[in-house]
Amino acid sequence: MIMPRAADQLLLPANPWFIGFTLIVAMMIDMVPAGRLAASPDVLAVVLVFWGVHQPRRVGVLWAFIFGLAMDVHDGALLGQHALAYSGLSFGAITLHRRLPWFPLGAQAVQVLPLFFGAHALALIVRMIIGGMWPGWGVLLAPVFEAALWPVASLLLLAPQRRAPDRDAHRPL
């Protein structure tokens, strides 16, 4: 009997409640007042890109914009700064959604790295235009940390879809 590899495993459909739960938990992680540094990764951005790649019809640019507005209100930033960055990030993720799953997780992390750099650059440009302070050179490390979180996010967020719908010893799928 030929067993499928882990990358070729059939996935169950994603539960919309699970998608919403992960987005809200990621937003709450970003809202924790732990002395946010410029180099700290944006967990909500990673989860938005993940669901934009794996479920582009359910999590699109509109949801990214809404979560971006919520982060703008929470951070006291210019209204639309995060919304613009998350919308661009989500658009980039949706454009990659057919190609990205064919690669191993390490190659996927390298391919989403420019998306994260672009989103941080866009937010930084908006911040500097309105006269904000320079956050320091640590801002260049945040996209690298976010790309490093990509394999972890992929393993955690796809785990509920990998279980068998009805366990049967005679049917391995």
Contacts in CASP RR format, 6 or more apart in sequence:
PFRMAT RR
TARGET T0000
AUTHOR 0000-0000-0000
METHOD contacts of the structure
MODEL  1
MIMPRAADQLLLPANPWFIGFTLIVAMMIDMVPAGRLAASPDVLAVVLVF
WGVHQPRRVGVLWAFIFGLAMDVHDGALLGQHALAYSGLSFGAITLHRRL
PWFPLGAQAVQVLPLFFGAHALALIVRMIIGGMWPGWGVLLAPVFEAALW
PVASLLLLAPQRRAPDRDAHRPL
1 172 0 8 1.000
3 172 0 8 1.000
4 10 0 8 1.000
4 173 0 8 1.000
7 104 0 8 1.000
9 162 0 8 1.000
10 173 0 8 1.000
11 158 0 8 1.000
11 161 0 8 1.000
11 162 0 8 1.000
12 160 0 8 1.000
12 161 0 8 1.000
12 162 0 8 1.000
12 163 0 8 1.000
12 165 0 8 1.000
13 161 0 8 1.000
14 54 0 8 1.000
14 55 0 8 1.000
14 58 0 8 1.000
14 160 0 8 1.000
14 161 0 8 1.000
15 160 0 8 1.000
16 58 0 8 1.000
18 160 0 8 1.000
19 51 0 8 1.000
19 55 0 8 1.000
19 58 0 8 1.000
19 59 0 8 1.000
22 47 0 8 1.000
22 51 0 8 1.000
22 157 0 8 1.000
23 44 0 8 1.000
23 47 0 8 1.000
23 48 0 8 1.000
23 51 0 8 1.000
23 59 0 8 1.000
23 63 0 8 1.000
23 67 0 8 1.000
26 43 0 8 1.000
26 44 0 8 1.000
26 46 0 8 1.000
26 47 0 8 1.000
26 48 0 8 1.000
27 44 0 8 1.000
27 67 0 8 1.000
27 70 0 8 1.000
27 71 0 8 1.000
29 43 0 8 1.000
29 44 0 8 1.000
30 42 0 8 1.000
30 43 0 8 1.000
30 44 0 8 1.000
30 71 0 8 1.000
31 71 0 8 1.000
31 74 0 8 1.000
37 138 0 8 1.000
38 135 0 8 1.000
38 136 0 8 1.000
38 138 0 8 1.000
38 139 0 8 1.000
38 141 0 8 1.000
38 142 0 8 1.000
39 138 0 8 1.000
39 139 0 8 1.000
39 141 0 8 1.000
39 142 0 8 1.000
39 145 0 8 1.000
40 142 0 8 1.000
40 145 0 8 1.000
41 142 0 8 1.000
41 145 0 8 1.000
41 146 0 8 1.000
41 148 0 8 1.000
41 149 0 8 1.000
42 142 0 8 1.000
42 146 0 8 1.000
43 149 0 8 1.000
44 67 0 8 1.000
44 68 0 8 1.000
44 71 0 8 1.000
44 86 0 8 1.000
45 85 0 8 1.000
45 86 0 8 1.000
45 89 0 8 1.000
45 116 0 8 1.000
45 119 0 8 1.000
45 146 0 8 1.000
46 146 0 8 1.000
46 149 0 8 1.000
46 150 0 8 1.000
46 153 0 8 1.000
47 153 0 8 1.000
47 157 0 8 1.000
48 59 0 8 1.000
48 63 0 8 1.000
48 64 0 8 1.000
48 67 0 8 1.000
48 86 0 8 1.000
48 89 0 8 1.000
48 90 0 8 1.000
48 93 0 8 1.000
49 89 0 8 1.000
49 90 0 8 1.000
49 93 0 8 1.000
49 112 0 8 1.000
49 115 0 8 1.000
49 116 0 8 1.000
49 150 0 8 1.000
50 93 0 8 1.000
50 150 0 8 1.000
50 153 0 8 1.000
50 154 0 8 1.000
50 157 0 8 1.000
51 58 0 8 1.000
51 59 0 8 1.000
51 157 0 8 1.000
52 59 0 8 1.000
52 60 0 8 1.000
52 90 0 8 1.000
52 93 0 8 1.000
52 94 0 8 1.000
52 97 0 8 1.000
53 93 0 8 1.000
53 94 0 8 1.000
53 96 0 8 1.000
53 97 0 8 1.000
53 100 0 8 1.000
53 101 0 8 1.000
53 112 0 8 1.000
54 97 0 8 1.000
54 101 0 8 1.000
54 157 0 8 1.000
54 158 0 8 1.000
56 93 0 8 1.000
56 94 0 8 1.000
56 97 0 8 1.000
59 90 0 8 1.000
60 90 0 8 1.000
60 94 0 8 1.000
61 87 0 8 1.000
61 88 0 8 1.000
61 90 0 8 1.000
61 91 0 8 1.000
61 94 0 8 1.000
63 90 0 8 1.000
64 83 0 8 1.000
64 86 0 8 1.000
64 87 0 8 1.000
64 88 0 8 1.000
64 89 0 8 1.000
64 90 0 8 1.000
65 83 0 8 1.000
65 86 0 8 1.000
65 87 0 8 1.000
66 83 0 8 1.000
67 86 0 8 1.000
68 80 0 8 1.000
68 82 0 8 1.000
68 83 0 8 1.000
68 85 0 8 1.000
68 86 0 8 1.000
68 87 0 8 1.000
69 79 0 8 1.000
69 80 0 8 1.000
69 82 0 8 1.000
69 83 0 8 1.000
71 77 0 8 1.000
71 82 0 8 1.000
71 83 0 8 1.000
71 86 0 8 1.000
72 78 0 8 1.000
72 79 0 8 1.000
72 80 0 8 1.000
72 81 0 8 1.000
72 82 0 8 1.000
72 83 0 8 1.000
73 79 0 8 1.000
75 82 0 8 1.000
77 127 0 8 1.000
78 126 0 8 1.000
78 127 0 8 1.000
78 130 0 8 1.000
80 126 0 8 1.000
81 123 0 8 1.000
81 126 0 8 1.000
81 127 0 8 1.000
82 123 0 8 1.000
84 122 0 8 1.000
84 123 0 8 1.000
84 126 0 8 1.000
85 119 0 8 1.000
85 120 0 8 1.000
85 122 0 8 1.000
85 123 0 8 1.000
85 126 0 8 1.000
86 119 0 8 1.000
88 119 0 8 1.000
88 122 0 8 1.000
89 115 0 8 1.000
89 116 0 8 1.000
89 118 0 8 1.000
89 119 0 8 1.000
92 115 0 8 1.000
93 112 0 8 1.000
93 115 0 8 1.000
96 111 0 8 1.000
96 112 0 8 1.000
96 115 0 8 1.000
100 108 0 8 1.000
100 111 0 8 1.000
100 112 0 8 1.000
101 108 0 8 1.000
103 111 0 8 1.000
105 150 0 8 1.000
105 151 0 8 1.000
105 154 0 8 1.000
105 155 0 8 1.000
106 150 0 8 1.000
106 151 0 8 1.000
108 150 0 8 1.000
108 151 0 8 1.000
108 154 0 8 1.000
109 147 0 8 1.000
109 148 0 8 1.000
109 150 0 8 1.000
109 151 0 8 1.000
110 147 0 8 1.000
112 147 0 8 1.000
112 150 0 8 1.000
113 143 0 8 1.000
113 144 0 8 1.000
113 147 0 8 1.000
116 142 0 8 1.000
116 143 0 8 1.000
116 146 0 8 1.000
116 147 0 8 1.000
117 143 0 8 1.000
118 143 0 8 1.000
119 143 0 8 1.000
120 139 0 8 1.000
120 142 0 8 1.000
120 143 0 8 1.000
124 135 0 8 1.000
124 139 0 8 1.000
127 135 0 8 1.000
128 134 0 8 1.000
164 171 0 8 1.000
164 173 0 8 1.000
END
